[in-house]
Amino acid sequence: MSAIAWLKSRKSLAGRALGLAIGLNLANGLLAIVQAGLLALILNAVIFEQAGLAQIAPWLWGLLLFFVLRALMVWQAERWAFAAAAEVRLSLRHEVYRHVQRLGPERLGDLRSGALVETLTRGIDDLEGYYARFLPAMTLTMLLPMAVLLVVLPLDWLSALVMVLTAPMIPVFMILIGSGAEARNQRQWKQLARMSAHFLDVIQGLTTLKLFGASRREVEIIARISDEYRASTMQVLRIAFLSSAVLEFFATIGIAIVAVFIGFRLYGLALPIPHWLPVPEIGYLQGLFVLMLAPEFYAPLRNMGTQYHARMGAVAAAEQLMRVLELSPPPERAGEPLGVKRPLGVRFEQVRFSYEPGREALAGLSFRLEPGTRVALVGTSGAGKSTVVKLLLGFLEPQDGRILINDQDLARLDLEDWRRHLAWVPQRPRLFQGSILDNIRLGAPEATLEAVREAAQRARAADFIEALPQGYQSLVGEGGAGLSGGQIQRIALARAFLRDAPLVILDEATANLDPESERLVQQGIDELARSRTLLVIAHRLVTVRKADHILVLDGGDLVEQGTHATLAASGGLYARMIAAHGESAAAAGLTHREEV
């Protein structure tokens, strides 16, 4: 589907507001015809019939009424046009946002965050001009000039002929000039999306750039990209001004020819037309009326040319929106609910998954998470640990084999219902701008303040939260700005406690923490593990010794499993990983009491 066809298919989202805007603009144009006739009558009466103020007073009051009515119609038409565009923007933003939600993080991996944000914000906002101005202008271009011609033709067919012959020149040149502007406008939009994506990457990685001394180089790159965008913007503006000048020129030429033809006949001069054409006679009243209607005839054509640039911007934005909407989300499935049972058991049976042909992330993986146990998943980088988590979270689906949850196939479960039984604490938790209370209640928005306080207490987060000036109402910046890594991690644990899910997935929750924060987070994890099934994705082996069972992955398959002590003594991959991490055999044999 082309971008234009896509934009037209969304016209129904505007509802009746767009129809009202077009109707009011059409009524305003028709009133302009009547107003021109009334004004011609007044001038003819004053100049040629020597009418006094008392005689033309009723006409003057009528003219004033037309002025007021037209002003009100223009105002209401603008309001309804804006309402129509706002309705389209809201509906499209809802549609795209829901589509992004259905896609999930994996299918959005090829899109840069900055470009996606630009598409969802300015891209959708750029559609306003198309629905609020271009579509009404295009409709009026088809109706109002025809109405003017129907009035002019009985009065002076020669002026009507001039209008018919000169009118097509405006859209023809508009299309000729607009085609070049459209290509440049699309290129400008792509440059803006790339610039937004690059700028967001730089802001997010500012610390790294400063530490490696690369910030000045990035400033130069951003300056170069900005200058290229400025140059492309000026190219588009030059073409826009050129097209406006051309449209005004042809409209002025048309009006001037009509005026010359009327003036020649009023003065009884010969017209520069073939002698075999019968020249219609015209009086002052008729001539003045036709001359006043000439600008009204060309006005919709000029307006459409002006609004053609809104169409170009909308087409460029629509192409980016279509790129997002054309991404295929996971298939919708009306799955069965998960039978309520605590804690949950999980079983992988010959699960295979490949991100690309010839490179398997999981090669027939089989293992079992017993209900109520703490299981650690370890392995070298690329062993398949993250893929296991994504499969459990429902972001990916097995290409072969199956995943059983309490003997129910995950592929047949309702995903929303399944995710309500999950809690996830990632290695780098995401806090959103807002209060600490809202961030803890992310997975349970209806939770009471008392429940939030209890969850924070169990996660060892209550002390530092209550020490803040506003307590749980204290605001945090995007990404947790203003809080330490350990505090952010404990807020993420409080989310998991408040969620009260029977299956908890921890992705190295104690990574990158100072010893005191790590101790507090580990205490919270120990309490979280009670009466729940806990899957710990371990990147540091020191965090897995308390696990009831350890699964060792290599090349997407399970190569070892057992307790920490038995695996450390077996001399296999796990023991080699311990040696690589600098842990001694004596440390491997410590009891839980000695570890603590």
LINFEN-V952526 format. One record per pair of residues at least 24 apart in sequence whose C-alpha atoms are under 7 Angstrom apart, sorted by the first residue. I is the first residue (numbers start at 0). GAP is how many residues later the second one is. Records with the same first field share a line. If there is no record, write none. Layout:
BEGIN
I=GAP ; GAP
END
This chain:
BEGIN
2=312 ; 315 ; 316
3=311
12=74 ; 75 ; 78
13=70 ; 71 ; 73 ; 74
14=69
16=63 ; 64 ; 66 ; 67
17=62 ; 63 ; 66
19=60
20=56 ; 57 ; 59 ; 60
21=114
23=49 ; 53
24=49 ; 52
25=114 ; 118
27=42 ; 45
28=115
32=260
34=28 ; 31
35=253 ; 256 ; 257
36=252
37=25
39=245 ; 248 ; 249
40=244
43=241
80=51
81=50
83=48
84=43 ; 46 ; 47
88=35 ; 36
92=27 ; 31
95=229
98=226
101=227
102=226 ; 227
103=291
105=289
111=85
112=84
113=82 ; 83 ; 86
114=78 ; 79 ; 81 ; 82
117=75 ; 78
118=201 ; 202
122=194
123=193
125=187 ; 188 ; 191
126=187
128=181
129=180 ; 181 ; 184
132=174
133=170 ; 173 ; 174 ; 176 ; 177
136=163 ; 166 ; 167
137=166
139=160
140=159 ; 160
144=152
147=145 ; 149
151=138
154=131
155=124
158=99
161=96
162=91
165=88
169=77 ; 80 ; 131
173=69 ; 131
176=66
180=55 ; 58
181=130
183=52
184=51 ; 127 ; 128 ; 131
185=130
187=41 ; 44 ; 45
188=127
190=38
191=37
194=30
243=62
246=55 ; 58
247=54
250=47
254=39 ; 40
257=33
258=32
261=25
333=80
334=77 ; 78 ; 79
335=76 ; 77 ; 78
336=76 ; 77 ; 80
337=75 ; 79 ; 80
341=160
342=28 ; 29 ; 159 ; 188 ; 189 ; 190
343=27 ; 61 ; 62 ; 158 ; 159 ; 189
344=24 ; 25 ; 26 ; 60 ; 61
345=24 ; 58 ; 59 ; 60
346=56 ; 57 ; 58
347=54 ; 55 ; 56
348=52 ; 53 ; 54
349=51 ; 52
350=47 ; 49 ; 50 ; 51
351=46 ; 47 ; 48 ; 49
352=45 ; 46
359=196
360=195
361=194 ; 195
362=193 ; 194
363=193
364=191 ; 192 ; 193
370=162
371=159 ; 160 ; 161
372=160 ; 161 ; 175
373=155 ; 159 ; 160 ; 161 ; 173 ; 174 ; 175
374=159 ; 160 ; 161 ; 172 ; 173 ; 174 ; 175
375=159 ; 160 ; 161 ; 162 ; 168 ; 171 ; 173 ; 174 ; 175
376=159 ; 160 ; 161 ; 173 ; 174 ; 175
377=159 ; 160 ; 161 ; 173 ; 174 ; 175
378=173 ; 174 ; 175
379=174
382=170 ; 171 ; 172 ; 173
383=169 ; 172
384=152
392=26
420=80 ; 81 ; 82
421=79 ; 80 ; 81 ; 82
422=73 ; 76 ; 78 ; 80 ; 81 ; 82
423=72 ; 80 ; 81 ; 82
424=67 ; 68 ; 80 ; 81 ; 82 ; 84
425=80 ; 81 ; 82 ; 83
426=80 ; 81 ; 82 ; 84
428=59 ; 60 ; 63
429=49
430=47 ; 48 ; 49
431=46 ; 47 ; 48
432=43 ; 44 ; 45
433=41 ; 42 ; 43
434=37 ; 38 ; 39 ; 40 ; 41
435=36 ; 37 ; 38 ; 39 ; 40
436=35 ; 36
439=51 ; 54 ; 55
440=54
442=52 ; 56
443=54 ; 55
451=46
454=39 ; 42 ; 43
455=38
457=66
458=31 ; 34 ; 35 ; 65
459=30 ; 60 ; 64
460=26 ; 29 ; 30
484=28
485=27 ; 31
489=31
496=31
501=30 ; 31
502=29 ; 30 ; 31
503=29 ; 30 ; 31
504=29 ; 30 ; 31
505=29 ; 30 ; 31
506=29 ; 30 ; 31
507=28 ; 29 ; 30 ; 31
540=37
564=24
END
